[in-house]
Amino acid sequence: MSEPGDGDLPEGASRRMHRFGRWIGRTFVRLPYRTHVHHLDRVPRTGPLVLVANHSSLIDGPLLFGMLPREAVFLVKHEMFKGPLGWFLRRIGQIPVRRGEPDRTPLLAAVRVLRAGGLVAVFPEGTRSGGGDVANAEHGAAWLARTSGARMLPVACRGTRRPEGRGRRLLPRVDVLFGEPVTLPVAKGRAGLTAATEQVRDELVGLIAELDGLIAGTSESDDARGKQA
């Protein structure tokens, strides 16, 4: 049973467990990383919000979950909902999604969260494989925002994925950049949804480029200070 006042969390979730999950993300998930968070102040503290983030590693979700300044419901691949982990994910309010299947059940559950004023997070690159699943996820994020009247918040993450051919890194740097919340086009019909989907994609691609430039600039500054030392 959900606790009283849990209208912005899915049915079956516990606000107490949700807080515990965020504490784990904030305290333990970040331990192996040097995390740099940029413009967390851009996250609206209230109101319906669809967060859209790039995804290169399984750690992206738990990291974001712990650092967000408000409760968040993530759309998580269905395969994760097995055994004790599956029980825990449901209790902290996460929603299972089957990849590549036309199932609106999770989207409708997410809409209920948004209409109650909550935050729903979507990873367009949830499979980390590109292709149709990515396009479908962007389409779903746009549909959620337009259906619920929520704004969209792009988020870019870099550094959680180990470079190919390299061993385990010691305290790798992870950067997270929050963009400005935007209102998607409200035109009705397929054309309107297509325009909204394109804006989701453009906002995220632009923010990733901005973060890459920020990281490059920081690295150059560090190199220059190292040479002067």
Beta strands, then each sheet from edge to edge (+ up, - down):
strand 1: 34-38
strand 2: 49-53
strand 3: 73-77
strand 4: 95-97
strand 5: 119-122
strand 6: 151-158
strand 7: 173-178
sheet 1: 1+ 7+ 6- 2- 5- 3- 4-
end
